[in-house]
Amino acid sequence: MALRSRVAYTLAMPKETAVDVAAARKLLEVARSSLDEAVAALPGLEGGDDRMATPALLGLLLNAVRAKRQLDSLEVLVTEAAISIRLAPVQ
C-alpha cells in the first residue's frame, strides 16, 4: 500500500476501528498459523495431495475463513470512510 493510501487509511479510522482491525489481523494470523501447523502434521504429505480432512482440520479451515471475512469487512468499512473523507466538501 502506498504511503499516501496508508495515511488516508489511518486518518479514516476511528480509534475503535483501528483496534478492531488490529485484533482481526491477529485473529487471522493465529488461525492461519494453526491451520498451517495442522496441515504440516498430516502424515505422508510428500506422497501427494490426496488426504481426508478431519473434522478438526475443517474447523481450523473455517476459523481461518471467518477471520479473513471479518478482516475484509472491517477493511471495506475503513476504505469507504477514507473515500467519504476525501469526497467531503471543505467548509
Secondary structure as GFF3:
##gff-version 3
##sequence-region A 1 91
A	DSSP	alpha_helix	3	12	.	.	.	ID=ss1
A	DSSP	alpha_helix	15	40	.	.	.	ID=ss2
A	DSSP	three_ten_helix	45	47	.	.	.	ID=ss3
A	DSSP	alpha_helix	55	87	.	.	.	ID=ss4
###
